[in-house]
Amino acid sequence: MAKKSQQKTARVRDKDAKIARIIDATISLIEANGYSNVTTREIARAAEVSNGLVFKYFPDGKPEIVKAIVLKKFVMEILNIYTPDMDEFDDFRGYLRLAISDSIAYARKHRQIYSAITIASLSDTKFFEGLEDNIIVDESAIQTFLGKFKGIDLDGHKNLWEFTTQWLDLLNGAIMHHLFYPSAYTTDEKLVDMLVEISVKLWALKE
């Protein structure tokens, strides 16, 4: 019985490792060549798996892999930007300015992946369906982090996690628009200024 359990665990680890290689290979190829110029065969070759295995784990091909990138990579990395290690919590505006600036820098660094997300979502109307339900985060940790700031009252939000995700969606939507389309905000700093003011109002900061 123990041997069968060990074999099953080994198979799960092997599957997880192959999925991770497929995701990492896709990120590297898209960032180097652009979403439209990458094929599943190239992904398979870079991940050192068969093309059939790529479709076994991701039946819908590239759009499904991009969705996995959002779930397993980008969401957590963006959350880390907005929940950094900090010692001082008396400057909410300063925190917002730094976090939003870092988020813009992150988006510029991964511009090709952001473009891939846009293309994949346009080709699959259900791309974002159920996405939030599959995101595993420590909501209490986020609540604890935000609750440390002076002037922020979290009790006014019935569902803090829902409000937080809506706030982040708003920021990321504005950043993506700024990244890909002509914008009234001619510099990153002007966009940061606007998003800080919006965030301060949304969080009802008492200054």
Secondary structure by P-SEA (a helix, b strand, c coil): caaaaaaaaaaaaaaaaaaaaaaaaaaaaaaacccccccaaaaaaaacccaaaaaaaccccaaaaaaaaaacccaaaaaaaacccccccccaaaaaaaaaaaaaaaaaaaaaaaaaaaaaaaaccccccccccccccaaaaaaaaaaacccccccccccaaaaaaaaaaaaaaaaaaaaccccccccaaaaaaaaaaaaaaaacccc
